[in-house]
Amino acid sequence: MSLTERINNNIINSHVNNDTKMLARHYLEAANLFKGSNEEPFFLTQSYVFSLELGDLKTTKHIFTRLKKLNRI
């Protein structure tokens, strides 16, 4: 199984289990995997939303900074 398939499966399983913490983590992993591509902002945005839901300010600030550098915020 490729890294992309593993992350995709992890994201799907986290959605099925309503595991917000793992969703934030796996979407950030996907953003890191696709860094520099058109997919990166999508995955960062998803991770940002779930991090906000968790109240994880450290991760939220980190993702906000990355999105700002990509001119997405």
N, C-alpha and C positions, 0 to 999 in steps of 0.2 A: 504494500500500500504506500502510495506516495505521500509526501508531507502535505500537499494540497488536499488530498482525499482525507487524510487523518484530521486536519483542521476542519474541513467541511463536515465530517461525521461528528466531530466534537460540538460544532455549532448546532447541528440538527438535534443531537441528544440533549444539549443544554436547553434548547427551545422546548423540546418534548417534556423535560423535567422542570421547566420554569425556573431554572437556576440562573438568576440574574448575575451573580458573582462570576460564574464560569462563562456566561455570555460575554460579559465585559472583557474577560481575559482572552477568550478565544478570538473575538473580533479584533482585539489588539494584536494578537499573534498573526492573524491574517493580514492586518495592515502592515506589519513588519515584513511579512513574507512578500507582499506586493509593493513594497516601498519603491517609489519612483514611477509607478504605473497609474493608470486611470482608476484602478480599483482601490488604491490606498485610501483616498478620501472617503469612499463609501464605508469601508471597514472601520476607519477612524470615527466616523460619525456614529455608527452603530455602537461602538465601544463607549463613545462619549455619552450617549443617551443612557446606556445601562450603568455607567459609572455615576452619572447624576442621580439615577434612581437609588443607587446604593449609598449615596452621600460620600463617596470616595473622592475627597477633594484633591488629594495628591495626584491621582490618576487623571482626574478631570482637568486639572491645570496643565498637566503634561500633554494631554490630547489636544486641549484648546490651543496650546502653543504650536503644536504640529499642524493643526488645521489652519491656524492663522498664517503660518509660513507658506502654506499651499493656497493662500487667498480664498479659503472656504468659509472664513468667519470674518 
